[in-house]
Amino acid sequence: MTKKGGNTDRWFIGLSRLGLVLFVAFPVLWSACSGAKNEVVKGFDNAAEVPTLRTLGVETLISDSGITRYRIKAPEWLIYENAKEPYWFFPKGLYVEKFDSVFATEALIQGDTATYFKNKQLWRLDKNVRIENTKQEVFLTSQIFWDQRKREIYSDSFIHIETPDEVIEGYGFTSNEQMTRYVIRRTSGIFPIKRDTVPADSLQGDTLVPQKTPAASPKQTKKS
């Protein structure tokens, strides 16, 4: 009698343990078979499309040959090291400040989006690109390329240049990194800026009035 009762107890305990294991394992198995796993796997079908690093609120200094040359600011920085051609992407805009050997600012560059091709050391800035140099000149265009190996900046897009004396417009240009020596490939117009002469007591600030005149002698090269 006692032996039979002992067997019954052991059988009941074993069955209870099996039920507990199934109770715990079933939700795990269910979640493993659900759509969540498929979504995760699907997201990593192509590793090249997944950023290896994402950084927000970026402000950093970058050196070249041991000398600090650039300050970069960006709301978001994505690094794609697994891409066939590794690159950095700045989807929410980029601001670059370029320094000389004594840490003085040589140029300011910004754009709505930017891509840096790591192996080529080539930058591409797109949409509302703005560049300023030490000569108080402003360059506005829709796309530029900045080749750090050749130390030049170039573009095939429309370019609008504002200098202290004139406005120059054209298509395509090449320049040094400081944007102080540049050549416009096809000039479409040069518009002198004339300062209106008014009595000093009524002058609250200089007013610049662009006077558009035909470009009789297109100016192809702007040098320091």
C-alpha positions as CSV (number, residue, x, y, z in Angstrom):
1,M,0.0,0.0,0.0
2,T,2.7,2.4,1.0
3,K,4.8,1.4,-2.1
4,K,1.9,2.1,-4.4
5,G,1.3,5.4,-2.8
6,G,5.0,6.4,-3.2
7,N,4.9,5.5,-6.9
8,T,1.8,7.6,-7.4
9,D,3.4,10.5,-5.6
10,R,6.5,10.3,-7.8
11,W,4.4,10.1,-11.0
12,F,2.4,13.1,-9.9
13,I,5.5,15.1,-9.1
14,G,7.1,14.2,-12.5
15,L,3.9,15.2,-14.3
16,S,3.7,18.5,-12.4
17,R,7.4,19.3,-13.4
18,L,6.7,18.5,-17.0
19,G,3.7,20.8,-17.0
20,L,5.7,23.6,-15.4
21,V,8.4,23.2,-18.1
22,L,5.8,23.4,-20.8
23,F,4.1,26.4,-19.2
24,V,7.4,28.3,-19.1
25,A,8.6,27.1,-22.6
26,F,5.4,27.7,-24.5
27,P,5.5,31.5,-24.4
28,V,9.2,31.4,-25.4
29,L,8.4,29.1,-28.3
30,W,5.4,31.2,-29.3
31,S,7.4,34.5,-29.4
32,A,10.2,32.7,-31.3
33,C,7.6,31.8,-34.0
34,S,5.9,35.2,-34.1
35,G,6.5,38.0,-36.6
36,A,8.9,39.8,-34.3
37,K,11.8,37.5,-35.1
38,N,11.1,37.8,-38.8
39,E,11.2,41.6,-38.6
40,V,14.6,41.5,-36.9
41,V,16.1,39.1,-39.4
42,K,14.6,41.0,-42.2
43,G,16.3,44.2,-40.9
44,F,19.7,42.6,-41.3
45,D,19.3,41.0,-44.7
46,N,21.9,43.5,-46.0
47,A,24.5,44.5,-43.5
48,A,25.7,47.3,-45.7
49,E,22.4,49.1,-45.2
50,V,22.7,49.0,-41.4
51,P,24.9,51.8,-39.7
52,T,27.6,50.3,-37.5
53,L,27.5,53.5,-35.4
54,R,24.9,56.2,-34.8
55,T,25.8,59.4,-32.9
56,L,23.5,62.3,-32.0
57,G,24.5,65.9,-31.3
58,V,28.0,65.6,-32.7
59,E,30.7,68.2,-32.1
60,T,34.2,67.0,-32.8
61,L,37.7,68.0,-34.0
62,I,39.4,66.1,-36.8
63,S,43.2,66.1,-37.3
64,D,45.2,65.8,-40.5
65,S,48.9,64.8,-40.2
66,G,48.8,65.3,-36.5
67,I,47.4,68.9,-36.8
68,T,43.8,69.8,-35.9
69,R,42.3,70.9,-39.2
70,Y,38.5,70.7,-38.9
71,R,35.7,71.2,-36.4
72,I,32.5,69.3,-37.3
73,K,29.0,69.8,-35.9
74,A,26.0,67.7,-36.9
75,P,22.7,66.7,-35.3
76,E,23.2,63.1,-36.5
77,W,26.2,61.1,-37.7
78,L,25.8,57.6,-39.2
79,I,28.8,55.4,-40.0
80,Y,28.5,52.6,-42.5
81,E,31.6,50.5,-42.2
82,N,30.1,47.4,-43.7
83,A,29.3,49.1,-47.0
84,K,31.2,48.1,-50.1
85,E,32.7,51.6,-50.0
86,P,32.6,52.7,-46.3
87,Y,31.1,56.1,-45.7
88,W,29.7,58.5,-43.2
89,F,26.3,60.1,-43.6
90,F,24.9,63.2,-42.0
91,P,21.2,63.2,-42.8
92,K,20.3,66.3,-40.9
93,G,23.0,68.6,-42.0
94,L,26.6,69.3,-41.4
95,Y,28.7,72.4,-40.4
96,V,32.4,72.3,-41.0
97,E,35.0,74.9,-39.8
98,K,38.4,74.6,-41.5
99,F,41.5,75.7,-39.6
100,D,45.0,76.6,-40.8
101,S,48.2,75.5,-39.0
102,V,47.8,78.1,-36.2
103,F,44.1,77.1,-35.6
104,A,42.7,80.2,-37.4
105,T,39.5,79.7,-39.3
106,E,40.1,79.6,-43.1
107,A,36.6,78.6,-44.3
108,L,33.1,77.7,-43.2
109,I,31.1,75.0,-45.0
110,Q,27.6,73.8,-44.4
111,G,24.9,71.8,-46.2
112,D,21.5,70.2,-45.5
113,T,23.0,66.7,-46.0
114,A,26.5,65.4,-46.3
115,T,28.3,62.2,-47.2
116,Y,32.0,61.4,-46.6
117,F,33.5,58.5,-48.6
118,K,36.2,57.3,-46.3
119,N,38.6,55.5,-48.6
120,K,38.5,58.3,-51.2
121,Q,38.7,61.0,-48.6
122,L,35.9,62.7,-50.5
123,W,33.1,64.9,-49.1
124,R,29.8,65.5,-50.9
125,L,27.5,68.2,-49.5
126,D,23.9,68.5,-50.9
127,K,21.1,71.1,-50.8
128,N,21.5,74.7,-49.6
129,V,25.3,74.5,-49.5
130,R,26.9,77.6,-48.1
131,I,30.6,78.5,-48.0
132,E,32.3,81.5,-46.5
133,N,36.0,82.4,-46.8
134,T,38.3,84.9,-45.1
135,K,37.8,87.5,-47.9
136,Q,34.1,88.0,-46.8
137,E,32.9,86.1,-49.9
138,V,29.9,83.8,-49.7
139,F,29.2,80.9,-52.1
140,L,25.8,79.4,-52.5
141,T,25.1,76.3,-54.5
142,S,23.1,73.0,-54.4
143,Q,26.0,70.5,-54.4
144,I,29.8,70.5,-53.9
145,F,32.5,67.9,-53.7
146,W,35.5,68.4,-51.4
147,D,38.5,66.2,-52.3
148,Q,40.9,66.2,-49.3
149,R,43.6,64.3,-51.1
150,K,43.8,66.9,-53.9
151,R,42.9,69.7,-51.5
152,E,40.3,71.2,-53.8
153,I,36.6,71.9,-53.9
154,Y,34.6,71.6,-57.0
155,S,31.0,71.5,-58.4
156,D,29.1,71.1,-61.6
157,S,26.0,72.9,-60.2
158,F,24.8,76.5,-60.5
159,I,26.9,78.8,-58.2
160,H,26.0,82.2,-56.8
161,I,29.0,84.2,-55.3
162,E,28.7,87.3,-53.3
163,T,31.8,89.4,-52.9
164,P,32.1,92.9,-51.2
165,D,32.1,94.5,-54.7
166,E,30.0,92.3,-57.0
167,V,27.8,89.2,-57.5
168,I,29.0,86.5,-59.8
169,E,26.8,83.7,-61.1
170,G,27.6,80.7,-63.3
171,Y,27.8,76.9,-63.6
172,G,30.6,74.8,-62.3
173,F,33.7,75.8,-60.5
174,T,36.9,74.6,-59.0
175,S,38.7,76.1,-56.0
176,N,41.4,75.6,-53.4
177,E,40.3,74.4,-49.9
178,Q,40.3,78.0,-48.6
179,M,38.0,79.1,-51.4
180,T,40.3,82.1,-52.1
181,R,41.4,81.0,-55.6
182,Y,38.6,79.7,-57.8
183,V,37.7,79.4,-61.4
184,I,34.1,79.5,-62.7
185,R,33.7,77.2,-65.7
186,R,30.8,79.0,-67.3
187,T,29.9,82.5,-66.1
188,S,26.3,83.6,-66.7
189,G,26.5,87.1,-65.2
190,I,28.5,89.6,-63.1
191,F,26.6,92.3,-61.3
192,P,28.5,95.1,-59.6
193,I,27.2,96.2,-56.2
194,K,26.8,100.0,-55.9
195,R,26.6,101.8,-52.7
196,D,23.9,104.6,-52.6
197,T,25.2,108.0,-51.6
198,V,23.0,109.5,-48.9
199,P,23.4,112.3,-46.3
200,A,25.4,111.1,-43.3
201,D,22.8,112.3,-40.8
202,S,20.2,110.1,-42.4
203,L,22.4,107.0,-42.8
204,Q,21.6,104.4,-40.2
205,G,23.6,101.7,-42.0
206,D,25.2,101.1,-45.4
207,T,22.6,99.9,-47.9
208,L,23.9,97.6,-50.6
209,V,21.8,97.8,-53.8
210,P,22.8,95.2,-56.4
211,Q,22.7,96.9,-59.8
212,K,22.3,94.2,-62.5
213,T,24.1,95.1,-65.8
214,P,24.9,92.9,-68.8
215,A,28.1,90.9,-68.4
216,A,30.0,92.4,-71.3
217,S,33.3,90.8,-70.4
218,P,32.5,87.6,-68.5
219,K,34.9,87.1,-65.6
220,Q,36.0,83.5,-65.6
221,T,38.7,83.6,-62.9
222,K,38.7,85.0,-59.4
223,K,42.1,85.0,-57.7
224,S,43.5,86.5,-54.6
